Amino acid sequence: MKHTSYILGAFLLATATLTSCVDDTPLSFEVDKPASIVNMEYLNQYDALKTYLTDPNFKLGVGVDAATYSQQGFMNRVINTNFNEVVAGNAMKYASVVANNGSMDFSNVSSFVTAAKEAGMSVYGHTLVWHAQQNLRYLNNLLVDIPIPGGDGGVEQIISLQEDFETGYSAMNGWGNGSSRQIVDGAMEITNPSVVNPWEAQVAYDFGTPFEIGVTYYLSLRVKGTVEGSMSPQFQNPNTYSSCGDFQSVPITTEWADVKVSTTCVGENAARFLFSLGAYAGTIYIDEISIYQEKEQGGEMMIPQYVTDEDFSSGEVMNGWGNNSSRQVVDGVLEITNPAAANYWDAQAAIDYAEQLEPGRMYYTKMRVKGSVPGLLRVGFQNPETYGGCGDFSPIELTTDWVEVTRNTTISAENAKRFIFSFGDYAGTIYIDYVQLYWEKSLNAIEQTPEEKADTLTWALNNWVAGMMTATDGYVTAWDVVNEPLSGGDGDGDGLYDLQSATNGDATTNFYWQDYLGENYVRTAVRLARENSTVPLKLFVNDYNLESDWDDNGKLKSLIKWIERWEEDGTVIDGIGTQMHVSYYLDPTTQASKQAAITKMFELLAETGKLIKISELDMGIVDTNGKDILTPAVTDDQAKGMAQFYHFIIKEYLRLIPATQRYGITQWAATDSDTDSGWRAGQPIGLWTLNYESRKHAYGGFADGLAGVAYPSKQ
């Protein structure tokens, strides 16, 4: 196909006029249109997606960022033109609304619902009860088991040092006798070339705050050597080099061994911990090392008293300075970037307080942190008037994976009004998801029984559901009443996949309502939703991997049986949502297996008689080696294969799910994912390219699937 380059011709005409060229005739010539454009032109013939719906009650939804949608900009025009329902990605989830003290802020929810209502769009509620994205601090504080005074409350470890050398960095220094240190494969290797006096070769950690006199400390490490021998650990005053407490000698064998020894700190300014190893000729390997106190919990509970509890969800940025470093908050994460390594104090960020922190009091800091490269982050207290140090925590090792760390130190000087982060020697970006600073207050109380915990949680759940129903004001009539209830296996051998639980999941990041309310917790969720709503509701149980081919749709079969059990007392669950975060496989055998399992899923879902919703459809692509293909590498033929897969999924849904059971389909990702996205980063999961720049082949497959015609219908 040819086309005339009028724009280029006009440009040349203007140029000719400005230069007084004698020949002012416009140039006109033809050029070939790029094949990539030609291959996509057929997509312009498609109408908006919702025009292909034949059932006026069918909900064609899309996942959106609620805050962006509420701004009613360009995205709204695309969304409102193509869909008739919107689903908030995060705004209607528990952690987005409930604060650490249990207060609830539904302003974003109300704005989102108002924007949708004004556009004539329905809203699907996602989600009332889920184990993820909960406010763990608030919920766990409701349930704290406090031992009866005099009872055995167990032992708590207060950690001063914990290092596993996985980052390739260490705060361990050393000197003497030509000894050397290096980290290899996640272990510290300390080599002493010859036998001398023990103190003539040493390795040490220095701490900003001395260890506390009279307190017993424990040293644990995993250690081996090239030959048998020993080394001597101790606390030391780094100014006078005097001992402040000697641990028992650490035996070294040629096999890995776990060693635990202890000592009581007995000297002033015990700010150094060291190993004396001059008498050992060979290489010592240390895999893990910890220094900690053991505190009997007994009959009292230590309740955190927060000075700072910041998750950056407000977008507020920490103050900072030095070395052209910068700070910004992106998606609720503080990003601190230092462009080049300098002295560690040359780049800093800080939180200042109006009142000084109490001298002599032990403070704790807890944060979730990672870095773009491995390195160290130094955290402590400062007098902002003199810039004098007022107590430092032990350095935090940064890895490229998220880690949660806790450190403690004691305020050592007056006027400690600044909580300061020093990172000048770290070249890269530090990511902080949240940071807390607190001290602990003793509180006596009585332990709650399981029945009391269940009652407390039911009360909290009712508050949440009632608040959400009030905020949505009867406009939202369909909900994921429970999201992702099932695990991926049958641990108890009863033939059903188990419920998600702390026993098969991660209670440090999730809160499992079912662990406290019991296996019939769905009944409670359904009851509270209906009791608190002023309008009739359609309530769905939503889960993923229901189309799984590796277990013959085992998760779906279990979910169906669980729903039958939950409904035995008369509880009514209206529908089932299947998430379908699928991938198109270039291996034909694998792809055929995936498609067969999808067909089987729809057959099983149809047999339930319930409303069926494809709740979170999006699609990646996987090569023949099982690796995800990122957006720039997807070929035109591969993109058309993805479109055919979309067409297949929608066709099978419409073929196998009776019309009376079709709630609708929600495309979870309208556009491809950005490379720094938290969801399927860099993958071609949308119907449009990034920022809605153009339709993709997937759009055509999706539209033809809705229309019930073969893809592509427009060529």
C-alpha positions in Angstrom: 0.0 0.0 0.0 1.2 3.5 -0.9 0.4 6.9 0.7 1.5 10.5 -0.1 3.7 12.2 2.4 1.8 15.5 2.6 3.4 16.5 5.8 6.9 16.2 4.5 5.9 18.0 1.3 4.4 20.9 3.3 7.6 21.1 5.4 9.7 21.4 2.2 7.4 24.0 0.8 7.8 26.2 3.9 11.6 25.7 3.8 11.7 26.8 0.2 9.8 29.9 0.9 12.0 30.9 3.8 15.2 30.5 1.7 13.9 32.3 -1.4 14.6 29.2 -3.6 13.7 29.9 -7.2 11.7 26.7 -7.6 8.8 27.0 -5.1 6.8 24.0 -6.4 5.8 21.7 -3.5 7.5 18.3 -3.6 5.2 15.3 -3.5 6.3 11.7 -3.6 5.2 8.4 -2.3 6.9 6.2 0.4 6.1 2.7 1.7 4.1 2.6 4.9 6.0 0.5 7.5 4.8 -3.1 7.7 4.3 -2.8 11.5 1.7 -0.1 10.9 0.0 -2.0 8.0 -0.4 -5.1 10.2 -2.2 -3.1 12.9 -4.5 -0.9 10.7 -7.3 -3.5 10.8 -7.8 -2.8 14.5 -9.1 0.7 13.6 -12.2 -0.9 12.2 -13.2 -2.3 15.6 -15.8 -0.4 17.6 -15.6 0.1 21.4 -15.6 -3.2 23.2 -18.9 -2.8 25.0 -20.7 -2.3 21.7 -20.2 -6.1 21.0 -22.3 -7.1 24.0 -25.7 -8.5 23.2 -26.9 -8.8 26.8 -27.6 -5.4 28.5 -27.0 -7.0 31.9 -23.6 -8.4 31.0 -20.8 -6.6 33.0 -17.7 -5.9 31.0 -15.3 -4.6 33.6 -11.7 -3.3 33.9 -9.3 -2.9 36.8 -8.3 0.7 37.4 -6.3 2.8 39.8 -9.1 4.4 41.8 -7.3 7.7 42.4 -6.5 8.2 38.7 -10.0 7.3 37.7 -11.4 9.8 40.2 -9.5 12.6 38.4 -11.6 12.0 35.3 -8.9 12.5 32.8 -7.9 10.8 29.5 -8.0 7.3 31.0 -11.6 7.7 32.0 -12.6 8.5 28.4 -11.0 5.3 27.2 -12.4 3.2 30.1 -15.9 4.7 30.0 -16.1 4.2 26.2 -15.1 0.6 26.2 -16.4 -0.9 29.4 -19.5 -0.6 31.6 -18.0 -1.6 35.0 -14.8 -0.6 36.9 -13.0 -2.4 39.7 -10.5 -0.7 42.0 -7.1 -2.3 42.1 -6.3 -1.5 45.7 -8.5 1.3 47.1 -11.3 -0.9 48.4 -9.0 -3.3 50.3 -8.6 -3.3 54.1 -5.0 -1.9 54.3 -5.9 1.0 52.1 -8.6 2.2 54.5 -7.9 1.0 58.0 -5.2 2.8 60.0 -3.0 1.4 62.8 -5.5 2.6 65.5 -8.5 1.1 63.7 -9.8 4.3 62.3 -11.1 4.1 58.7 -10.7 6.6 55.8 -13.1 5.9 53.0 -12.5 9.2 51.1 -10.8 7.5 48.2 -13.6 5.0 48.0 -16.3 7.6 48.0 -14.6 9.7 45.3 -14.1 6.6 43.1 -17.8 5.5 43.4 -18.9 9.1 42.7 -16.8 9.3 39.6 -18.2 6.0 38.3 -21.8 6.9 39.2 -21.5 10.2 37.2 -20.2 8.3 34.2 -23.0 5.7 34.4 -20.5 2.9 35.2 -21.2 0.2 37.7 -18.6 -0.6 40.4 -17.6 -4.2 41.4 -16.5 -4.4 45.1 -13.0 -5.8 45.5 -12.7 -7.1 48.3 -14.4 -7.5 51.7 -12.4 -10.3 53.3 -8.9 -11.4 52.2 -5.8 -12.5 54.0 -3.4 -10.2 52.1 -3.2 -6.4 52.3 -4.6 -6.2 55.8 -3.5 -3.9 58.6 -1.5 -6.5 60.6 -0.5 -4.1 63.4 -4.1 -3.2 64.2 -5.5 -6.7 63.9 -2.7 -8.4 65.8 -2.9 -5.8 68.5 -6.5 -6.8 69.0 -5.5 -10.4 69.6 -2.3 -10.2 71.6 -2.1 -13.1 74.1 -0.8 -11.6 77.3 0.3 -14.2 79.9 -1.4 -14.1 83.3 1.0 -12.5 85.8 3.5 -15.1 87.0 3.0 -17.3 84.0 5.6 -18.5 81.6 5.5 -16.1 78.7 8.6 -17.6 76.9 11.8 -15.8 75.8 12.2 -12.8 73.4 15.4 -12.2 71.6 16.6 -8.6 71.4 19.1 -8.6 68.6 22.1 -6.2 68.5 23.9 -7.9 65.5 22.6 -10.3 62.9 24.6 -10.9 59.7 24.6 -13.8 57.2 27.0 -12.3 54.6 24.6 -12.9 51.7 25.0 -9.3 50.4 28.8 -9.6 49.9 29.2 -6.7 52.3 30.1 -6.8 56.0 30.6 -4.3 58.7 33.4 -6.5 60.2 36.8 -4.9 60.3 40.1 -6.6 61.0 43.9 -6.2 61.5 47.2 -7.8 62.4 49.7 -10.4 61.3 48.9 -10.1 57.6 45.5 -11.6 58.2 42.8 -11.0 55.6 39.0 -11.2 55.2 36.7 -11.8 52.2 33.2 -12.9 51.6 32.8 -15.9 49.3 29.4 -17.6 48.5 27.7 -16.0 51.5 30.3 -16.8 54.1 33.0 -14.7 55.7 36.5 -16.2 55.2 39.1 -15.0 57.7 42.7 -16.2 57.0 45.6 -15.9 59.5 48.9 -17.0 57.9 50.8 -18.0 61.0 50.6 -18.6 64.7 51.2 -15.5 66.9 49.7 -14.3 70.2 45.9 -14.4 70.1 45.5 -10.6 70.2 47.9 -10.0 67.3 45.2 -10.9 64.7 41.7 -9.7 65.3 38.4 -9.0 63.6 35.8 -6.7 65.1 32.4 -5.0 64.9 32.2 -1.4 66.2 28.8 -0.2 67.6 27.7 3.4 68.0 26.1 2.6 71.3 27.9 0.5 74.0 26.6 -2.8 75.2 24.8 -2.4 78.6 26.8 -3.2 81.8 25.3 -6.1 83.8 23.4 -7.5 80.9 24.0 -11.1 79.7 24.6 -11.3 75.9 24.6 -14.4 73.7 26.8 -15.0 70.7 25.7 -17.6 68.1 27.5 -18.4 64.9 27.9 -21.2 62.4 31.6 -21.9 62.0 34.3 -24.2 60.6 38.0 -24.0 59.7 40.6 -25.5 57.5 42.2 -27.0 60.7 41.0 -27.5 64.2 41.5 -24.8 66.8 39.7 -22.0 68.6 39.2 -18.2 68.7 38.3 -15.9 71.6 35.3 -13.5 71.4 35.0 -10.5 73.8 33.6 -7.1 74.3 36.1 -4.2 74.3 36.4 -0.5 75.0 37.8 0.7 71.7 39.3 3.8 73.3 41.4 2.0 76.0 41.4 -1.5 74.4 40.4 -2.9 77.8 38.2 -6.0 78.0 34.5 -5.5 78.9 33.5 -9.2 79.1 35.0 -12.4 77.6 32.9 -15.0 76.0 33.7 -18.7 76.3 36.2 -19.8 73.6 34.7 -20.8 70.3 35.8 -24.3 69.2 36.6 -24.7 65.5 36.5 -28.0 63.7 36.8 -28.9 60.0 33.0 -29.4 59.8 30.3 -26.8 60.0 29.0 -26.5 63.6 26.5 -24.2 65.4 28.0 -22.6 68.5 26.3 -20.6 71.2 28.3 -18.9 74.0 27.5 -16.0 76.4 29.0 -13.4 78.7 28.0 -10.5 80.9 29.1 -7.0 79.9 31.2 -5.7 82.7 33.1 -2.6 81.5 32.3 1.0 80.5 32.1 1.9 76.8 31.8 -1.7 75.6 31.3 -0.5 72.0 33.4 -3.1 70.2 32.9 -6.9 69.8 35.9 -8.8 68.5 37.4 -12.2 67.8 41.1 -12.7 68.8 42.4 -15.4 66.4 46.2 -14.9 66.2 46.8 -18.4 67.7 44.9 -20.0 64.8 46.9 -20.6 61.6 44.5 -21.2 58.7 41.1 -20.1 57.4 38.0 -19.7 59.5 34.6 -19.7 57.8 31.6 -18.0 59.4 28.2 -18.4 57.8 25.9 -16.6 60.2 26.5 -14.6 63.4 24.2 -13.0 65.9 24.6 -11.1 69.2 21.5 -10.8 71.3 19.9 -10.6 74.7 17.3 -13.0 76.0 14.4 -11.4 77.8 11.9 -13.4 79.8 8.4 -12.3 78.8 6.9 -13.6 82.0 3.6 -12.1 83.1 3.9 -8.8 81.3 3.4 -7.5 77.8 5.7 -4.9 76.2 3.5 -2.6 74.1 5.2 -0.5 71.4 4.9 3.3 71.9 5.4 4.7 68.5 7.5 7.9 67.9 7.4 7.4 64.1 5.2 4.9 62.2 5.5 6.0 58.5 4.4 3.9 55.5 4.7 6.8 53.0 1.2 6.3 51.7 0.6 10.0 52.1 3.4 10.8 49.6 5.2 12.9 52.2 9.0 12.8 51.6 11.7 12.6 54.3 14.0 15.6 54.6 17.6 15.1 53.3 20.7 16.7 52.0 24.2 16.1 50.6 26.1 14.7 47.6 23.3 15.6 45.1 21.2 12.9 46.7 17.4 12.9 46.1 14.3 11.5 47.6 10.8 10.8 46.2 7.8 8.6 47.1 6.7 6.3 44.4 3.7 4.0 44.9 3.9 4.3 48.7 7.7 3.6 48.8 10.4 6.1 49.7 13.2 6.1 47.2 16.5 7.6 48.3 19.1 7.9 45.5 22.7 8.7 46.1 24.5 9.2 42.7 28.1 8.4 43.8 30.0 7.0 46.8 31.4 9.5 49.3 31.9 9.5 53.1 28.9 7.9 54.7 27.9 11.2 56.4 28.0 13.2 53.1 24.5 12.2 52.2 21.7 11.9 54.8 18.0 11.9 55.4 16.2 12.6 58.6 13.1 13.0 60.7 13.1 15.8 63.2 11.1 15.9 66.4 9.9 18.9 68.4 10.7 17.2 71.7 13.9 15.3 72.6 13.9 11.6 72.8 14.5 10.4 76.4 18.2 9.9 77.3 18.9 6.4 78.7 15.8 4.9 77.1 16.2 2.0 74.7 14.5 2.6 71.3 13.7 0.2 68.5 13.6 0.8 64.8 11.9 -1.5 62.4 11.8 -1.1 58.6 11.2 -2.9 55.4 14.0 -2.0 53.1 16.0 -3.0 50.0 18.6 -1.5 47.7 19.3 -1.4 44.0 22.7 -2.8 44.9 24.1 -4.4 48.1 25.5 -2.1 50.7 25.1 -0.5 54.2 22.6 1.9 55.6 23.5 3.6 58.9 20.7 4.8 61.2 21.0 6.6 64.5 20.1 9.7 66.6 21.6 13.2 66.4 21.5 16.5 68.2 20.4 18.8 65.3 22.0 21.9 66.9 25.5 20.4 67.5 25.3 17.5 65.0 26.6 15.3 67.8 25.7 11.7 67.8 23.2 10.5 70.4 23.3 6.8 69.8 23.6 4.6 66.7 21.9 1.4 65.7 24.0 -1.4 64.2 24.4 -0.9 60.4 21.6 -2.3 58.2 22.7 -4.6 55.4 20.9 -3.8 52.2 20.2 -6.5 49.7 18.4 -6.3 46.4 15.4 -8.2 48.0 13.0 -6.8 50.5 13.9 -7.6 54.1 12.4 -6.5 57.4 14.9 -5.5 60.0 14.7 -4.6 63.6 17.5 -2.8 65.5 17.7 -1.4 69.0 19.9 1.2 70.7 19.9 3.5 73.8 19.8 7.3 73.6 23.3 8.3 74.9 23.1 12.1 75.0 20.8 15.1 75.6 18.8 16.9 72.8 18.3 13.8 70.6 15.7 15.3 68.3 16.8 13.9 65.0 16.4 10.3 63.7 19.0 10.2 60.9 19.9 8.0 58.0 23.4 8.2 56.6 24.2 6.6 53.2 26.9 8.7 51.5 29.1 5.7 50.9 26.2 3.9 49.1 26.0 4.5 45.4 22.5 3.6 44.3 18.8 3.7 45.3 17.5 2.7 48.7 13.9 1.7 48.9 12.0 2.0 52.2 8.5 0.6 52.4 7.9 1.6 56.0 9.9 2.7 59.0 9.0 2.7 62.7 10.7 4.1 65.7 9.3 3.1 69.1 10.0 2.3 72.7 8.3 -0.4 74.8 5.9 0.1 77.7 5.0 -2.7 80.1 1.3 -3.7 80.3 -0.3 -6.4 82.4 -3.5 -8.0 81.3 -5.3 -11.4 80.9 -5.0 -13.7 78.0 -7.9 -13.9 75.6 -9.5 -17.2 74.9 -10.0 -18.4 71.3 -13.7 -17.6 71.7 -12.9 -14.1 72.8 -10.5 -13.6 69.9 -13.2 -14.8 67.5 -15.7 -12.4 69.1 -13.2 -9.5 68.9 -12.4 -10.2 65.2 -16.1 -10.5 64.3 -16.6 -7.1 65.9 -13.7 -5.6 63.9 -14.9 -7.3 60.6 -18.4 -5.9 61.2 -16.9 -2.4 61.6 -15.0 -2.7 58.3 -18.0 -4.1 56.3 -20.4 -1.6 57.8 -18.0 1.3 57.0 -17.6 0.1 53.4 -21.3 -0.3 52.8 -21.9 3.2 54.2 -19.2 4.7 52.0 -20.5 3.0 48.8 -24.1 4.1 49.7 -25.9 1.2 48.1 -24.3 1.8 44.6 -22.0 -1.2 44.7 -24.2 -4.3 44.6 -21.7 -7.0 43.7 -18.7 -8.0 45.8 -15.9 -10.4 46.2 -17.1 -11.2 49.7 -14.1 -13.5 50.2 -11.0 -13.4 48.1 -8.6 -16.3 47.6 -9.7 -18.6 50.4 -7.9 -21.8 49.3 -4.2 -22.8 49.5 -2.6 -24.9 46.8 -2.6 -28.2 48.5 -4.2 -30.8 50.7 -2.1 -30.9 53.9 -4.5 -32.7 56.1 -5.3 -35.4 53.6 -9.1 -35.0 53.6 -9.3 -34.7 49.8 -9.9 -31.0 49.7 -7.4 -28.2 49.3 -6.9 -26.5 52.7 -7.9 -23.0 53.5 -5.1 -20.4 53.4 -3.6 -20.3 56.9 -0.6 -19.3 58.9 0.3 -23.0 58.8 0.7 -23.0 55.0 1.3 -19.3 54.4 3.2 -16.3 55.8 1.7 -14.7 58.9 4.4 -12.0 58.9 2.8 -10.4 55.8 -0.8 -11.7 55.9 -3.6 -11.9 58.4 -5.7 -15.1 58.2 -9.2 -14.4 59.5 -10.1 -18.0 59.1 -7.5 -19.0 61.7 -9.6 -17.2 64.3 -13.1 -17.4 63.0 -12.9 -21.0 61.9 -13.3 -22.8 58.6 -16.9 -21.5 58.2 -15.7 -17.9 58.3 -17.2 -17.3 54.9 -20.6 -17.6 56.5 -19.7 -14.7 58.8 -18.5 -12.6 55.9 -21.7 -13.2 53.9 -23.9 -12.5 56.9 -22.2 -9.2 57.8 -22.3 -8.1 54.1 -26.0 -8.7 53.8 -26.9 -7.3 57.3 -25.0 -4.0 56.6 -26.3 -3.4 53.1 -29.4 -1.4 52.3 -29.7 -3.1 48.9 -29.7 -6.7 47.7 -26.2 -8.0 47.0 -24.6 -10.5 44.7 -21.7 -12.1 46.7 -18.9 -13.9 45.0 -16.0 -16.1 46.3 -13.0 -15.3 44.1 -9.9 -17.3 43.6 -7.0 -18.0 41.2 -5.6 -21.1 39.5 -9.0 -22.5 39.0 -8.0 -23.2 35.4 -4.9 -25.2 36.6 -3.9 -28.1 34.3 -1.2 -29.5 36.5 -3.8 -30.8 39.0 -6.7 -31.5 36.8 -8.6 -28.4 38.0 -8.1 -29.7 41.6 -8.3 -26.3 43.2 -11.6 -25.5 41.5 -13.1 -28.9 42.5 -12.1 -28.3 46.1 -13.6 -24.8 46.0 -16.9 -26.1 44.8 -17.0 -28.6 47.7 -16.1 -25.9 50.2 -18.9 -23.7 48.9 -21.3 -26.6 49.3 -20.1 -27.0 52.9 -20.4 -23.2 53.6 -24.0 -23.2 52.3 -25.2 -26.2 54.4 -26.6 -23.8 57.1 -28.6 -21.8 54.5 -25.9 -19.3 53.7 -26.2 -18.2 50.0 -23.1 -17.5 47.9 -24.3 -16.1 44.6 -21.3 -16.6 42.4 -17.7 -17.7 41.8 -15.0 -15.5 40.4 -12.1 -17.0 38.4 -9.1 -14.7 38.2 -7.4 -16.1 35.1 -4.0 -14.5 35.2 -3.0 -16.7 32.3 -0.1 -16.9 29.8 0.0 -17.9 26.2 2.6 -20.7 25.8 4.7 -21.0 22.6 5.1 -24.7 23.3 2.1 -26.2 21.4 1.7 -29.2 23.8 1.7 -26.9 26.9 -0.7 -24.5 25.3 -3.1 -27.3 24.3 -3.1 -28.5 27.9 -3.8 -25.0 29.2 -6.8 -24.7 26.9 -8.2 -28.1 27.7 -8.1 -27.2 31.4 -9.9 -23.9 30.8 -12.7 -25.7 28.9 -13.0 -28.1 31.9 -13.1 -25.2 34.3 -16.0 -23.6 32.6 -17.8 -26.9 32.4 -17.4 -27.4 36.2 -18.4 -23.9 36.9 -21.5 -24.1 34.8 -22.6 -27.2 36.7 -22.7 -25.2 40.0 -25.7 -23.2 38.8 -24.1 -20.1 40.2 -23.2 -16.8 38.6 -19.8 -17.0 37.0 -17.4 -14.1 36.6 -14.1 -14.0 34.9 -12.8 -11.6 37.5 -9.2 -10.6 36.7 -8.3 -11.6 33.2 -4.9 -10.7 31.8 -2.3 -12.5 29.7 1.5 -12.9 29.5 3.5 -15.0 27.0 6.0 -17.8 27.7 8.7 -19.1 25.4 9.5 -22.7 24.7 12.0 -22.7 27.6 9.4 -21.7 30.1 10.6 -18.0 30.3 8.3 -15.0 30.3 8.7 -12.8 27.2 8.8 -9.1 27.9 6.8 -6.6 25.8 9.6 -5.3 23.5 10.5 -8.9 22.4 7.0 -10.0 21.4 6.8 -10.6 17.7 3.7 -9.7 15.6 2.9 -13.4 15.1 3.2 -14.0 18.8 0.9 -11.1 19.6 -1.7 -12.5 17.2 -1.3 -15.9 19.0 -2.2 -14.1 22.2 -5.2 -12.5 20.5 -6.4 -16.0 19.4 -6.0 -17.1 23.1 -8.2 -14.2 24.3 -10.7 -15.1 21.7 -10.7 -18.8 22.8 -11.2 -17.9 26.5 -14.1 -15.6 25.8 -15.7 -18.0 23.3 -15.5 -20.9 25.8 -17.0 -18.7 28.5 -20.0 -17.7 26.3 -20.3 -21.3 24.9 -20.2 -23.2 28.2 -21.7 -20.8 30.8 -25.5 -20.4 30.3 -26.7 -16.9 29.7 -28.5 -16.8 33.1 -25.2 -17.6 34.9 -23.0 -15.0 33.1 -22.2 -12.1 35.4 -19.5 -10.8 33.0 -15.7 -10.5 32.4 -13.2 -8.1 33.9 -10.0 -7.4 32.1 -7.6 -6.7 34.9 -4.9 -4.9 33.0 -6.2 -2.5 30.3 -2.6 -1.7 29.2 0.7 -3.4 29.1 2.6 -3.3 32.4 5.4 -0.8 33.0 8.9 -2.2 33.8 8.7 -0.9 37.3 5.2 -2.1 38.0 4.4 -4.3 41.0 2.2 -6.5 38.8 3.7 -8.6 36.0 6.4 -6.0 35.4 7.3 -5.3 31.7 4.9 -7.9 30.4 2.4 -7.5 27.5 -0.7 -8.1 29.6 -3.0 -5.4 28.2 -5.4 -4.8 25.3 -3.7 -1.5 24.7 0.0 -0.6 24.7 1.3 1.3 27.7 -0.5 4.7 28.3 -3.3 3.6 25.9 -1.2 4.7 22.9 -2.7 2.1 20.5 -4.8 -1.0 20.4 -3.1 -4.4 20.3 -4.0 -7.5 18.4 -5.4 -8.7 21.8 -8.0 -6.0 21.4 -9.3 -7.6 18.2 -9.3 -11.1 19.7 -11.2 -9.8 22.7 -13.7 -7.9 20.6 -14.4 -10.9 18.3 -14.7 -13.2 21.2 -17.5 -10.9 22.7 -19.1 -10.7 19.2 -19.1 -14.4 18.8 -17.3 -14.3 15.4 -14.0 -15.7 14.2 -10.8 -13.6 14.8 -9.8 -11.5 13.0 -13.2 -10.4 11.6 -11.9 -7.1 10.3 -9.4 -8.3 7.7 
